[in-house]
Amino acid sequence: MLSLTFLPTLSAQEYQSPLSLSITFDQWPEESSWDIRIGDTTLVHIVDYQSFGDEHDETTITVNDINLVPAQGYYFNFYDVFIDGICCIQGSGSFTLKDANGKVIITGGEFEVKESVVFNIAGDLCGNGLKDNGEEGIDCGVSCMPCIIGCMITNAHNYNSAALSDDGSCQTCDDGIKNGDELATDCGGVLCEPCIEGCLDETAHNYNDKVVISSGNCETCSDGIKNGDEGGIDCGGLKCVPCISNCTEDNYNTTSEIKNDMTVSVNQSIQSSHKVHANLNVEFIAGLEIVLGAGFEVGSGTVFKADIGGCE
């Protein structure tokens, strides 16, 4: 169904559809073509000689059942590319366009580039699927029924399939407004893209500036959980307050030698004069200074461990 606006041609003659076109070609039928347009712009029918084959040189063909919807301002055009028409230099060609009642709309053949006529097709102009004859919308307003106004954008939240004239009220997924069934501005709901969910708290470790809906999973410096880059529970890292150590000095800091078959918890430092024998586990508290200077001896099989959890 066509949908366009054009100026009505009230002075043109009115005819009944369907139309028929009879053509007698000249000696150069391949130069001929014809079309029917509405508003002199939109093609509704177009054919050329090549559609019928070479056997039609200087013979007559008839194109029947050219159906046109009722409207004002149809243009029929018959062309000759060699600019000598189809009569009477290279033969006695001619064409005749008639309506359903046999009424002649145009006949001719002796022309140069083109021969044309403007005509109307009789019928219900309020039911032709066109916005014509001064109508406010397609087939409504003025002499037709009043227009139902509303949103005519099919992918809008408030699209009205019965609307014949758009009132500019469309609520879409790109209007910068939270409307329809959107969960946030222009996202979520049936029609829009899903909203990005995540942490909206700018002070949290996992804050995401692309998020529009909170998922409630923020990792903060006050949630009682060691998360993000925290050194301890709700302390340390880039965003939380520094952690305070409550570790006490270990007795082994003053012992010159650590014996075999012992697990040692070193809370602050091992002095360079200490000697660690073979097959021992030496555990360190993370974040404290470990000094392994000149003269420090370690026996084979000894394992040094760091306690990531900090001091108890």
Salt bridges, closest charged atoms under 4 A:
ASP35 OD2 - ARG37 NH2 3.26
GLU55 OE2 - HIS56 NE2 3.56
ASP181 OD1 - HIS157 ND1 3.75
GLU182 OE2 - HIS157 NE2 2.87
ASP209 OD1 - LYS210 NZ 3.33
ASP229 OD1 - HIS205 ND1 3.72
GLU230 OE2 - HIS205 NE2 2.90
GLU257 OE2 - LYS259 NZ 3.46
GLU257 OE2 - HIS277 NE2 2.64
GLU297 OE1 - LYS275 NZ 3.67
